[in-house]
């Protein structure tokens, strides 16, 4: 690494992992590691493609980025 890290570097990922745990992990039981991995993949797709965010004008992250590219 070329510079000293600080806590703000991890803020986005810490926020995502907190959301992942509260909306997905704590609400489900998993029979195996494979079931957990498949569920996480589905949740990440949901998070990026379907879950709306008020900060993104009520759009999903993917829709918000494609809208910005078209303008």
N, CA, C and O atoms as a Tripos MOL2 file, in Angstrom:
@<TRIPOS>MOLECULE
protein
  284   283    71     0     0
PROTEIN
NO_CHARGES

@<TRIPOS>ATOM
      1 N           0.8480   -1.1780    0.0000 N.3       1 UNK1
      2 CA          0.0000    0.0000    0.0000 C.3       1 UNK1
      3 C           0.8890    1.2360    0.0000 C.2       1 UNK1
      4 O           1.9520    1.2540    0.6210 O.2       1 UNK1
      5 N           0.4470    2.2430   -0.6910 N.am      2 UNK2
      6 CA          1.2630    3.4320   -0.8270 C.3       2 UNK2
      7 C           0.9480    4.5160    0.1990 C.2       2 UNK2
      8 O           1.6920    5.4900    0.3150 O.2       2 UNK2
      9 N          -0.1370    4.3610    0.9380 N.am      3 UNK3
     10 CA         -0.4760    5.3860    1.9220 C.3       3 UNK3
     11 C          -1.0830    4.7330    3.1510 C.2       3 UNK3
     12 O          -1.4640    3.5630    3.1330 O.2       3 UNK3
     13 N          -1.1620    5.5020    4.2000 N.am      4 UNK4
     14 CA         -1.7600    5.0150    5.4310 C.3       4 UNK4
     15 C          -3.2760    4.9020    5.2390 C.2       4 UNK4
     16 O          -3.9030    5.8390    4.7450 O.2       4 UNK4
     17 N          -3.8640    3.7810    5.6180 N.am      5 UNK5
     18 CA         -5.3050    3.6070    5.5130 C.3       5 UNK5
     19 C          -6.0210    4.2760    6.6750 C.2       5 UNK5
     20 O          -5.4320    4.5190    7.7280 O.2       5 UNK5
     21 N          -7.2810    4.5650    6.4720 N.am      6 UNK6
     22 CA         -8.0820    5.0940    7.5710 C.3       6 UNK6
     23 C          -9.4510    4.4330    7.5590 C.2       6 UNK6
     24 O          -9.7860    3.7110    6.6190 O.2       6 UNK6
     25 N         -10.2310    4.6700    8.5790 N.am      7 UNK7
     26 CA        -11.5040    3.9730    8.7280 C.3       7 UNK7
     27 C         -12.4950    4.3130    7.6230 C.2       7 UNK7
     28 O         -13.3910    3.5150    7.3480 O.2       7 UNK7
     29 N         -12.3650    5.4680    6.9810 N.am      8 UNK8
     30 CA        -13.3030    5.8290    5.9240 C.3       8 UNK8
     31 C         -13.1230    4.9830    4.6750 C.2       8 UNK8
     32 O         -14.0390    4.8890    3.8570 O.2       8 UNK8
     33 N         -11.9520    4.3620    4.5120 N.am      9 UNK9
     34 CA        -11.7180    3.5050    3.3570 C.3       9 UNK9
     35 C         -12.6660    2.3100    3.3430 C.2       9 UNK9
     36 O         -13.0490    1.8360    2.2740 O.2       9 UNK9
     37 N         -13.0440    1.8270    4.5100 N.am     10 UNK10
     38 CA        -13.8690    0.6300    4.6130 C.3      10 UNK10
     39 C         -15.3480    0.9320    4.8300 C.2      10 UNK10
     40 O         -16.1380   -0.0020    4.9630 O.2      10 UNK10
     41 N         -15.7440    2.1740    4.8710 N.am     11 UNK11
     42 CA        -17.1100    2.5360    5.2500 C.3      11 UNK11
     43 C         -18.1560    1.9290    4.3160 C.2      11 UNK11
     44 O         -19.1830    1.4400    4.7860 O.2      11 UNK11
     45 N         -17.9200    1.9500    3.0250 N.am     12 UNK12
     46 CA        -18.9130    1.4190    2.0810 C.3      12 UNK12
     47 C         -19.0950   -0.0880    2.2600 C.2      12 UNK12
     48 O         -20.2260   -0.5740    2.2760 O.2      12 UNK12
     49 N         -18.0160   -0.8170    2.3930 N.am     13 UNK13
     50 CA        -18.1180   -2.2650    2.5620 C.3      13 UNK13
     51 C         -18.6700   -2.6360    3.9290 C.2      13 UNK13
     52 O         -19.4310   -3.5970    4.0400 O.2      13 UNK13
     53 N         -18.3090   -1.9090    4.9580 N.am     14 UNK14
     54 CA        -18.8650   -2.1790    6.2830 C.3      14 UNK14
     55 C         -20.3780   -1.9590    6.2650 C.2      14 UNK14
     56 O         -21.1210   -2.7220    6.8820 O.2      14 UNK14
     57 N         -20.8310   -0.9370    5.5750 N.am     15 UNK15
     58 CA        -22.2610   -0.6850    5.4580 C.3      15 UNK15
     59 C         -22.9510   -1.8200    4.7120 C.2      15 UNK15
     60 O         -24.0140   -2.2810    5.1280 O.2      15 UNK15
     61 N         -22.3540   -2.2750    3.6130 N.am     16 UNK16
     62 CA        -22.9450   -3.3740    2.8490 C.3      16 UNK16
     63 C         -23.0250   -4.6470    3.6860 C.2      16 UNK16
     64 O         -24.0620   -5.3090    3.7070 O.2      16 UNK16
     65 N         -21.9370   -4.9950    4.3770 N.am     17 UNK17
     66 CA        -21.9430   -6.2260    5.1680 C.3      17 UNK17
     67 C         -22.9410   -6.1430    6.3150 C.2      17 UNK17
     68 O         -23.5490   -7.1520    6.6730 O.2      17 UNK17
     69 N         -23.1200   -4.9700    6.8940 N.am     18 UNK18
     70 CA        -24.1360   -4.8000    7.9230 C.3      18 UNK18
     71 C         -25.5320   -5.0290    7.3720 C.2      18 UNK18
     72 O         -26.3600   -5.6780    8.0100 O.2      18 UNK18
     73 N         -25.7920   -4.4930    6.1830 N.am     19 UNK19
     74 CA        -27.0810   -4.6950    5.5230 C.3      19 UNK19
     75 C         -27.2710   -6.1510    5.1540 C.2      19 UNK19
     76 O         -28.3530   -6.7000    5.3570 O.2      19 UNK19
     77 N         -26.2480   -6.7860    4.6170 N.am     20 UNK20
     78 CA        -26.3110   -8.2050    4.2450 C.3      20 UNK20
     79 C         -26.6680   -9.0550    5.4570 C.2      20 UNK20
     80 O         -27.5330   -9.9270    5.3710 O.2      20 UNK20
     81 N         -26.0120   -8.8080    6.5770 N.am     21 UNK21
     82 CA        -26.2900   -9.6040    7.7710 C.3      21 UNK21
     83 C         -27.6930   -9.3690    8.2990 C.2      21 UNK21
     84 O         -28.3770  -10.3250    8.6630 O.2      21 UNK21
     85 N         -28.1380   -8.1210    8.3510 N.am     22 UNK22
     86 CA        -29.4540   -7.8400    8.9410 C.3      22 UNK22
     87 C         -30.6070   -8.2320    8.0240 C.2      22 UNK22
     88 O         -31.6510   -8.6650    8.5120 O.2      22 UNK22
     89 N         -30.4480   -8.0920    6.7060 N.am     23 UNK23
     90 CA        -31.5440   -8.4000    5.7840 C.3      23 UNK23
     91 C         -31.5340   -9.8400    5.2870 C.2      23 UNK23
     92 O         -32.5600  -10.3320    4.8180 O.2      23 UNK23
     93 N         -30.4070  -10.5190    5.3780 N.am     24 UNK24
     94 CA        -30.3290  -11.8580    4.7990 C.3      24 UNK24
     95 C         -29.8500  -12.9100    5.8080 C.2      24 UNK24
     96 O         -30.5620  -13.8790    6.0730 O.2      24 UNK24
     97 N         -28.6830  -12.7310    6.3540 N.am     25 UNK25
     98 CA        -28.0460  -13.7850    7.1360 C.3      25 UNK25
     99 C         -28.8140  -14.1170    8.4130 C.2      25 UNK25
    100 O         -29.0720  -15.2900    8.6820 O.2      25 UNK25
    101 N         -29.1820  -13.1130    9.2000 N.am     26 UNK26
    102 CA        -29.8500  -13.3660   10.4670 C.3      26 UNK26
    103 C         -31.2810  -13.8630   10.3020 C.2      26 UNK26
    104 O         -31.8460  -14.4180   11.2440 O.2      26 UNK26
    105 N         -31.8740  -13.6790    9.1380 N.am     27 UNK27
    106 CA        -33.2640  -14.0790    8.9210 C.3      27 UNK27
    107 C         -33.4080  -15.4820    8.3480 C.2      27 UNK27
    108 O         -34.5290  -15.9700    8.2060 O.2      27 UNK27
    109 N         -32.3070  -16.1400    8.0170 N.am     28 UNK28
    110 CA        -32.3660  -17.4480    7.3630 C.3      28 UNK28
    111 C         -31.5080  -18.4660    8.0920 C.2      28 UNK28
    112 O         -30.5800  -18.1190    8.8230 O.2      28 UNK28
    113 N         -31.8440  -19.7450    7.8730 N.am     29 UNK29
    114 CA        -31.0270  -20.8530    8.3550 C.3      29 UNK29
    115 C         -30.5040  -21.5920    7.1310 C.2      29 UNK29
    116 O         -31.2100  -21.7200    6.1300 O.2      29 UNK29
    117 N         -29.2870  -22.0720    7.2080 N.am     30 UNK30
    118 CA        -28.6470  -22.6950    6.0610 C.3      30 UNK30
    119 C         -28.2340  -24.1200    6.4030 C.2      30 UNK30
    120 O         -27.6590  -24.3840    7.4590 O.2      30 UNK30
    121 N         -28.5400  -25.0270    5.4900 N.am     31 UNK31
    122 CA        -28.2320  -26.4420    5.6900 C.3      31 UNK31
    123 C         -26.7660  -26.7480    5.4220 C.2      31 UNK31
    124 O         -26.2120  -27.6950    5.9800 O.2      31 UNK31
    125 N         -26.1380  -25.9470    4.5680 N.am     32 UNK32
    126 CA        -24.7450  -26.2130    4.2060 C.3      32 UNK32
    127 C         -24.0720  -24.9160    3.7730 C.2      32 UNK32
    128 O         -24.7210  -23.8880    3.5800 O.2      32 UNK32
    129 N         -22.7610  -24.9950    3.6270 N.am     33 UNK33
    130 CA        -21.9940  -23.8540    3.1280 C.3      33 UNK33
    131 C         -22.4090  -23.5270    1.7020 C.2      33 UNK33
    132 O         -22.4720  -22.3570    1.3240 O.2      33 UNK33
    133 N         -22.6930  -24.5570    0.9060 N.am     34 UNK34
    134 CA        -23.1250  -24.3280   -0.4800 C.3      34 UNK34
    135 C         -24.4360  -23.5520   -0.5310 C.2      34 UNK34
    136 O         -24.6040  -22.6650   -1.3680 O.2      34 UNK34
    137 N         -25.3660  -23.8860    0.3640 N.am     35 UNK35
    138 CA        -26.6430  -23.1610    0.4180 C.3      35 UNK35
    139 C         -26.4100  -21.7010    0.8170 C.2      35 UNK35
    140 O         -27.0450  -20.7960    0.2760 O.2      35 UNK35
    141 N         -25.5020  -21.4810    1.7590 N.am     36 UNK36
    142 CA        -25.1680  -20.1180    2.1740 C.3      36 UNK36
    143 C         -24.5490  -19.3390    1.0110 C.2      36 UNK36
    144 O         -24.9250  -18.1920    0.7680 O.2      36 UNK36
    145 N         -23.6160  -19.9440    0.2990 N.am     37 UNK37
    146 CA        -22.9660  -19.2690   -0.8310 C.3      37 UNK37
    147 C         -23.9720  -18.9380   -1.9280 C.2      37 UNK37
    148 O         -23.9370  -17.8420   -2.4880 O.2      37 UNK37
    149 N         -24.8620  -19.8670   -2.2400 N.am     38 UNK38
    150 CA        -25.8870  -19.6080   -3.2630 C.3      38 UNK38
    151 C         -26.8120  -18.4830   -2.8180 C.2      38 UNK38
    152 O         -27.1820  -17.6300   -3.6230 O.2      38 UNK38
    153 N         -27.1840  -18.4760   -1.5500 N.am     39 UNK39
    154 CA        -28.0440  -17.4190   -1.0300 C.3      39 UNK39
    155 C         -27.3760  -16.0580   -1.0750 C.2      39 UNK39
    156 O         -28.0220  -15.0570   -1.3840 O.2      39 UNK39
    157 N         -26.0830  -16.0120   -0.7680 N.am     40 UNK40
    158 CA        -25.3520  -14.7410   -0.8160 C.3      40 UNK40
    159 C         -25.2860  -14.2380   -2.2480 C.2      40 UNK40
    160 O         -25.4500  -13.0420   -2.4920 O.2      40 UNK40
    161 N         -25.0470  -15.1360   -3.2000 N.am     41 UNK41
    162 CA        -25.0360  -14.7130   -4.6150 C.3      41 UNK41
    163 C         -26.3790  -14.1300   -5.0280 C.2      41 UNK41
    164 O         -26.4240  -13.1100   -5.7160 O.2      41 UNK41
    165 N         -27.4750  -14.7650   -4.6180 N.am     42 UNK42
    166 CA        -28.8190  -14.2640   -4.9400 C.3      42 UNK42
    167 C         -29.0650  -12.9110   -4.2720 C.2      42 UNK42
    168 O         -29.6410  -12.0090   -4.8790 O.2      42 UNK42
    169 N         -28.6210  -12.7750   -3.0120 N.am     43 UNK43
    170 CA        -28.8230  -11.5100   -2.3150 C.3      43 UNK43
    171 C         -28.0400  -10.3780   -2.9760 C.2      43 UNK43
    172 O         -28.5580   -9.2690   -3.1120 O.2      43 UNK43
    173 N         -26.8140  -10.6400   -3.3840 N.am     44 UNK44
    174 CA        -26.0090   -9.6030   -4.0350 C.3      44 UNK44
    175 C         -26.6660   -9.1790   -5.3390 C.2      44 UNK44
    176 O         -26.6670   -7.9930   -5.6710 O.2      44 UNK44
    177 N         -27.2300  -10.1360   -6.0910 N.am     45 UNK45
    178 CA        -27.9510   -9.7740   -7.3210 C.3      45 UNK45
    179 C         -29.1680   -8.9170   -6.9800 C.2      45 UNK45
    180 O         -29.4170   -7.8980   -7.6240 O.2      45 UNK45
    181 N         -29.9250   -9.3360   -5.9610 N.am     46 UNK46
    182 CA        -31.0780   -8.5500   -5.5190 C.3      46 UNK46
    183 C         -30.6570   -7.1430   -5.0900 C.2      46 UNK46
    184 O         -31.3000   -6.1590   -5.4550 O.2      46 UNK46
    185 N         -29.5750   -7.0560   -4.3150 N.am     47 UNK47
    186 CA        -29.1000   -5.7740   -3.8000 C.3      47 UNK47
    187 C         -28.7370   -4.8240   -4.9450 C.2      47 UNK47
    188 O         -29.0380   -3.6320   -4.8730 O.2      47 UNK47
    189 N         -28.1080   -5.3280   -5.9780 N.am     48 UNK48
    190 CA        -27.6570   -4.4790   -7.0790 C.3      48 UNK48
    191 C         -28.7260   -4.2020   -8.1220 C.2      48 UNK48
    192 O         -28.7210   -3.1280   -8.7240 O.2      48 UNK48
    193 N         -29.6480   -5.1380   -8.3580 N.am     49 UNK49
    194 CA        -30.5810   -5.0180   -9.4720 C.3      49 UNK49
    195 C         -32.0110   -4.6850   -9.0740 C.2      49 UNK49
    196 O         -32.7450   -4.1130   -9.8800 O.2      49 UNK49
    197 N         -32.4320   -5.0220   -7.8580 N.am     50 UNK50
    198 CA        -33.8440   -4.8610   -7.5100 C.3      50 UNK50
    199 C         -34.0980   -3.9560   -6.3120 C.2      50 UNK50
    200 O         -35.1170   -3.2670   -6.2800 O.2      50 UNK50
    201 N         -33.2300   -3.9350   -5.3550 N.am     51 UNK51
    202 CA        -33.4430   -3.1920   -4.1080 C.3      51 UNK51
    203 C         -33.2970   -1.7040   -4.3730 C.2      51 UNK51
    204 O         -32.2430   -1.2360   -4.8040 O.2      51 UNK51
    205 N         -34.3730   -0.9630   -4.1060 N.am     52 UNK52
    206 CA        -34.3150    0.4770   -4.3650 C.3      52 UNK52
    207 C         -33.6630    1.1960   -3.1840 C.2      52 UNK52
    208 O         -33.7540    0.7540   -2.0380 O.2      52 UNK52
    209 N         -33.0110    2.3050   -3.4890 N.am     53 UNK53
    210 CA        -32.3500    3.1260   -2.4830 C.3      53 UNK53
    211 C         -32.8600    4.5530   -2.6320 C.2      53 UNK53
    212 O         -32.8670    5.0950   -3.7370 O.2      53 UNK53
    213 N         -33.2810    5.1570   -1.5480 N.am     54 UNK54
    214 CA        -33.7630    6.5340   -1.6060 C.3      54 UNK54
    215 C         -32.6560    7.4950   -2.0070 C.2      54 UNK54
    216 O         -32.9150    8.4900   -2.6840 O.2      54 UNK54
    217 N         -31.4170    7.2090   -1.5940 N.am     55 UNK55
    218 CA        -30.2990    8.0730   -1.9610 C.3      55 UNK55
    219 C         -30.0420    8.0750   -3.4640 C.2      55 UNK55
    220 O         -29.4290    9.0040   -3.9910 O.2      55 UNK55
    221 N         -30.5120    7.0340   -4.1570 N.am     56 UNK56
    222 CA        -30.3260    6.9440   -5.6080 C.3      56 UNK56
    223 C         -31.6180    7.2850   -6.3430 C.2      56 UNK56
    224 O         -31.8960    6.7430   -7.4120 O.2      56 UNK56
    225 N         -32.3960    8.1810   -5.7660 N.am     57 UNK57
    226 CA        -33.6520    8.6580   -6.3680 C.3      57 UNK57
    227 C         -34.6650    7.5330   -6.5580 C.2      57 UNK57
    228 O         -35.4180    7.5340   -7.5310 O.2      57 UNK57
    229 N         -34.6860    6.5850   -5.6460 N.am     58 UNK58
    230 CA        -35.6550    5.4930   -5.7050 C.3      58 UNK58
    231 C         -35.3450    4.4380   -6.7470 C.2      58 UNK58
    232 O         -36.2340    3.6830   -7.1410 O.2      58 UNK58
    233 N         -34.1100    4.3710   -7.1980 N.am     59 UNK59
    234 CA        -33.7060    3.3810   -8.1950 C.3      59 UNK59
    235 C         -32.7430    2.3770   -7.5790 C.2      59 UNK59
    236 O         -32.1440    2.6290   -6.5340 O.2      59 UNK59
    237 N         -32.6050    1.2400   -8.2420 N.am     60 UNK60
    238 CA        -31.5800    0.2870   -7.8260 C.3      60 UNK60
    239 C         -30.2250    0.8160   -8.2870 C.2      60 UNK60
    240 O         -30.1760    1.6630   -9.1790 O.2      60 UNK60
    241 N         -29.1310    0.3420   -7.7060 N.am     61 UNK61
    242 CA        -27.8140    0.8270   -8.1270 C.3      61 UNK61
    243 C         -27.5410    0.6380   -9.6210 C.2      61 UNK61
    244 O         -26.9720    1.5240  -10.2580 O.2      61 UNK61
    245 N         -27.9330   -0.4870  -10.1790 N.am     62 UNK62
    246 CA        -27.6890   -0.7240  -11.6050 C.3      62 UNK62
    247 C         -28.5100    0.2360  -12.4600 C.2      62 UNK62
    248 O         -27.9900    0.8130  -13.4140 O.2      62 UNK62
    249 N         -29.7840    0.4120  -12.1280 N.am     63 UNK63
    250 CA        -30.6250    1.3440  -12.9020 C.3      63 UNK63
    251 C         -30.1100    2.7770  -12.7780 C.2      63 UNK63
    252 O         -30.1330    3.5360  -13.7470 O.2      63 UNK63
    253 N         -29.6460    3.1440  -11.5860 N.am     64 UNK64
    254 CA        -29.1310    4.5000  -11.4040 C.3      64 UNK64
    255 C         -27.8860    4.7280  -12.2760 C.2      64 UNK64
    256 O         -27.7530    5.7760  -12.9090 O.2      64 UNK64
    257 N         -26.9840    3.7520  -12.3040 N.am     65 UNK65
    258 CA        -25.7700    3.9020  -13.1130 C.3      65 UNK65
    259 C         -26.0870    3.9260  -14.6070 C.2      65 UNK65
    260 O         -25.4860    4.7080  -15.3430 O.2      65 UNK65
    261 N         -27.0100    3.0960  -15.0700 N.am     66 UNK66
    262 CA        -27.3370    3.0990  -16.5010 C.3      66 UNK66
    263 C         -28.0580    4.3800  -16.8870 C.2      66 UNK66
    264 O         -27.8920    4.8700  -18.0040 O.2      66 UNK66
    265 N         -28.8600    4.9290  -15.9730 N.am     67 UNK67
    266 CA        -29.5160    6.2050  -16.2360 C.3      67 UNK67
    267 C         -28.4790    7.3110  -16.3770 C.2      67 UNK67
    268 O         -28.6010    8.1710  -17.2500 O.2      67 UNK67
    269 N         -27.4680    7.2950  -15.5300 N.am     68 UNK68
    270 CA        -26.4210    8.3140  -15.5940 C.3      68 UNK68
    271 C         -25.6190    8.1960  -16.8740 C.2      68 UNK68
    272 O         -25.1770    9.2110  -17.4120 O.2      68 UNK68
    273 N         -25.4200    6.9990  -17.3720 N.am     69 UNK69
    274 CA        -24.6620    6.7940  -18.6030 C.3      69 UNK69
    275 C         -25.4250    7.2850  -19.8260 C.2      69 UNK69
    276 O         -24.8210    7.7590  -20.7880 O.2      69 UNK69
    277 N         -26.7560    7.1740  -19.7920 N.am     70 UNK70
    278 CA        -27.5710    7.6110  -20.9360 C.3      70 UNK70
    279 C         -27.6420    9.1220  -21.0650 C.2      70 UNK70
    280 O         -27.8060    9.6510  -22.1650 O.2      70 UNK70
    281 N         -27.5200    9.8180  -19.9410 N.am     71 UNK71
    282 CA        -27.6650   11.2900  -19.9700 C.3      71 UNK71
    283 C         -26.4580   11.9770  -20.5450 C.2      71 UNK71
    284 O         -26.4310   13.2050  -20.6340 O.2      71 UNK71
@<TRIPOS>BOND
     1     1     2 1
     2     2     3 1
     3     3     4 2
     4     3     5 am
     5     5     6 1
     6     6     7 1
     7     7     8 2
     8     7     9 am
     9     9    10 1
    10    10    11 1
    11    11    12 2
    12    11    13 am
    13    13    14 1
    14    14    15 1
    15    15    16 2
    16    15    17 am
    17    17    18 1
    18    18    19 1
    19    19    20 2
    20    19    21 am
    21    21    22 1
    22    22    23 1
    23    23    24 2
    24    23    25 am
    25    25    26 1
    26    26    27 1
    27    27    28 2
    28    27    29 am
    29    29    30 1
    30    30    31 1
    31    31    32 2
    32    31    33 am
    33    33    34 1
    34    34    35 1
    35    35    36 2
    36    35    37 am
    37    37    38 1
    38    38    39 1
    39    39    40 2
    40    39    41 am
    41    41    42 1
    42    42    43 1
    43    43    44 2
    44    43    45 am
    45    45    46 1
    46    46    47 1
    47    47    48 2
    48    47    49 am
    49    49    50 1
    50    50    51 1
    51    51    52 2
    52    51    53 am
    53    53    54 1
    54    54    55 1
    55    55    56 2
    56    55    57 am
    57    57    58 1
    58    58    59 1
    59    59    60 2
    60    59    61 am
    61    61    62 1
    62    62    63 1
    63    63    64 2
    64    63    65 am
    65    65    66 1
    66    66    67 1
    67    67    68 2
    68    67    69 am
    69    69    70 1
    70    70    71 1
    71    71    72 2
    72    71    73 am
    73    73    74 1
    74    74    75 1
    75    75    76 2
    76    75    77 am
    77    77    78 1
    78    78    79 1
    79    79    80 2
    80    79    81 am
    81    81    82 1
    82    82    83 1
    83    83    84 2
    84    83    85 am
    85    85    86 1
    86    86    87 1
    87    87    88 2
    88    87    89 am
    89    89    90 1
    90    90    91 1
    91    91    92 2
    92    91    93 am
    93    93    94 1
    94    94    95 1
    95    95    96 2
    96    95    97 am
    97    97    98 1
    98    98    99 1
    99    99   100 2
   100    99   101 am
   101   101   102 1
   102   102   103 1
   103   103   104 2
   104   103   105 am
   105   105   106 1
   106   106   107 1
   107   107   108 2
   108   107   109 am
   109   109   110 1
   110   110   111 1
   111   111   112 2
   112   111   113 am
   113   113   114 1
   114   114   115 1
   115   115   116 2
   116   115   117 am
   117   117   118 1
   118   118   119 1
   119   119   120 2
   120   119   121 am
   121   121   122 1
   122   122   123 1
   123   123   124 2
   124   123   125 am
   125   125   126 1
   126   126   127 1
   127   127   128 2
   128   127   129 am
   129   129   130 1
   130   130   131 1
   131   131   132 2
   132   131   133 am
   133   133   134 1
   134   134   135 1
   135   135   136 2
   136   135   137 am
   137   137   138 1
   138   138   139 1
   139   139   140 2
   140   139   141 am
   141   141   142 1
   142   142   143 1
   143   143   144 2
   144   143   145 am
   145   145   146 1
   146   146   147 1
   147   147   148 2
   148   147   149 am
   149   149   150 1
   150   150   151 1
   151   151   152 2
   152   151   153 am
   153   153   154 1
   154   154   155 1
   155   155   156 2
   156   155   157 am
   157   157   158 1
   158   158   159 1
   159   159   160 2
   160   159   161 am
   161   161   162 1
   162   162   163 1
   163   163   164 2
   164   163   165 am
   165   165   166 1
   166   166   167 1
   167   167   168 2
   168   167   169 am
   169   169   170 1
   170   170   171 1
   171   171   172 2
   172   171   173 am
   173   173   174 1
   174   174   175 1
   175   175   176 2
   176   175   177 am
   177   177   178 1
   178   178   179 1
   179   179   180 2
   180   179   181 am
   181   181   182 1
   182   182   183 1
   183   183   184 2
   184   183   185 am
   185   185   186 1
   186   186   187 1
   187   187   188 2
   188   187   189 am
   189   189   190 1
   190   190   191 1
   191   191   192 2
   192   191   193 am
   193   193   194 1
   194   194   195 1
   195   195   196 2
   196   195   197 am
   197   197   198 1
   198   198   199 1
   199   199   200 2
   200   199   201 am
   201   201   202 1
   202   202   203 1
   203   203   204 2
   204   203   205 am
   205   205   206 1
   206   206   207 1
   207   207   208 2
   208   207   209 am
   209   209   210 1
   210   210   211 1
   211   211   212 2
   212   211   213 am
   213   213   214 1
   214   214   215 1
   215   215   216 2
   216   215   217 am
   217   217   218 1
   218   218   219 1
   219   219   220 2
   220   219   221 am
   221   221   222 1
   222   222   223 1
   223   223   224 2
   224   223   225 am
   225   225   226 1
   226   226   227 1
   227   227   228 2
   228   227   229 am
   229   229   230 1
   230   230   231 1
   231   231   232 2
   232   231   233 am
   233   233   234 1
   234   234   235 1
   235   235   236 2
   236   235   237 am
   237   237   238 1
   238   238   239 1
   239   239   240 2
   240   239   241 am
   241   241   242 1
   242   242   243 1
   243   243   244 2
   244   243   245 am
   245   245   246 1
   246   246   247 1
   247   247   248 2
   248   247   249 am
   249   249   250 1
   250   250   251 1
   251   251   252 2
   252   251   253 am
   253   253   254 1
   254   254   255 1
   255   255   256 2
   256   255   257 am
   257   257   258 1
   258   258   259 1
   259   259   260 2
   260   259   261 am
   261   261   262 1
   262   262   263 1
   263   263   264 2
   264   263   265 am
   265   265   266 1
   266   266   267 1
   267   267   268 2
   268   267   269 am
   269   269   270 1
   270   270   271 1
   271   271   272 2
   272   271   273 am
   273   273   274 1
   274   274   275 1
   275   275   276 2
   276   275   277 am
   277   277   278 1
   278   278   279 1
   279   279   280 2
   280   279   281 am
   281   281   282 1
   282   282   283 1
   283   283   284 2
@<TRIPOS>SUBSTRUCTURE
     1 UNK1         2 RESIDUE 1 A UNK
     2 UNK2         6 RESIDUE 1 A UNK
     3 UNK3        10 RESIDUE 1 A UNK
     4 UNK4        14 RESIDUE 1 A UNK
     5 UNK5        18 RESIDUE 1 A UNK
     6 UNK6        22 RESIDUE 1 A UNK
     7 UNK7        26 RESIDUE 1 A UNK
     8 UNK8        30 RESIDUE 1 A UNK
     9 UNK9        34 RESIDUE 1 A UNK
    10 UNK10       38 RESIDUE 1 A UNK
    11 UNK11       42 RESIDUE 1 A UNK
    12 UNK12       46 RESIDUE 1 A UNK
    13 UNK13       50 RESIDUE 1 A UNK
    14 UNK14       54 RESIDUE 1 A UNK
    15 UNK15       58 RESIDUE 1 A UNK
    16 UNK16       62 RESIDUE 1 A UNK
    17 UNK17       66 RESIDUE 1 A UNK
    18 UNK18       70 RESIDUE 1 A UNK
    19 UNK19       74 RESIDUE 1 A UNK
    20 UNK20       78 RESIDUE 1 A UNK
    21 UNK21       82 RESIDUE 1 A UNK
    22 UNK22       86 RESIDUE 1 A UNK
    23 UNK23       90 RESIDUE 1 A UNK
    24 UNK24       94 RESIDUE 1 A UNK
    25 UNK25       98 RESIDUE 1 A UNK
    26 UNK26      102 RESIDUE 1 A UNK
    27 UNK27      106 RESIDUE 1 A UNK
    28 UNK28      110 RESIDUE 1 A UNK
    29 UNK29      114 RESIDUE 1 A UNK
    30 UNK30      118 RESIDUE 1 A UNK
    31 UNK31      122 RESIDUE 1 A UNK
    32 UNK32      126 RESIDUE 1 A UNK
    33 UNK33      130 RESIDUE 1 A UNK
    34 UNK34      134 RESIDUE 1 A UNK
    35 UNK35      138 RESIDUE 1 A UNK
    36 UNK36      142 RESIDUE 1 A UNK
    37 UNK37      146 RESIDUE 1 A UNK
    38 UNK38      150 RESIDUE 1 A UNK
    39 UNK39      154 RESIDUE 1 A UNK
    40 UNK40      158 RESIDUE 1 A UNK
    41 UNK41      162 RESIDUE 1 A UNK
    42 UNK42      166 RESIDUE 1 A UNK
    43 UNK43      170 RESIDUE 1 A UNK
    44 UNK44      174 RESIDUE 1 A UNK
    45 UNK45      178 RESIDUE 1 A UNK
    46 UNK46      182 RESIDUE 1 A UNK
    47 UNK47      186 RESIDUE 1 A UNK
    48 UNK48      190 RESIDUE 1 A UNK
    49 UNK49      194 RESIDUE 1 A UNK
    50 UNK50      198 RESIDUE 1 A UNK
    51 UNK51      202 RESIDUE 1 A UNK
    52 UNK52      206 RESIDUE 1 A UNK
    53 UNK53      210 RESIDUE 1 A UNK
    54 UNK54      214 RESIDUE 1 A UNK
    55 UNK55      218 RESIDUE 1 A UNK
    56 UNK56      222 RESIDUE 1 A UNK
    57 UNK57      226 RESIDUE 1 A UNK
    58 UNK58      230 RESIDUE 1 A UNK
    59 UNK59      234 RESIDUE 1 A UNK
    60 UNK60      238 RESIDUE 1 A UNK
    61 UNK61      242 RESIDUE 1 A UNK
    62 UNK62      246 RESIDUE 1 A UNK
    63 UNK63      250 RESIDUE 1 A UNK
    64 UNK64      254 RESIDUE 1 A UNK
    65 UNK65      258 RESIDUE 1 A UNK
    66 UNK66      262 RESIDUE 1 A UNK
    67 UNK67      266 RESIDUE 1 A UNK
    68 UNK68      270 RESIDUE 1 A UNK
    69 UNK69      274 RESIDUE 1 A UNK
    70 UNK70      278 RESIDUE 1 A UNK
    71 UNK71      282 RESIDUE 1 A UNK
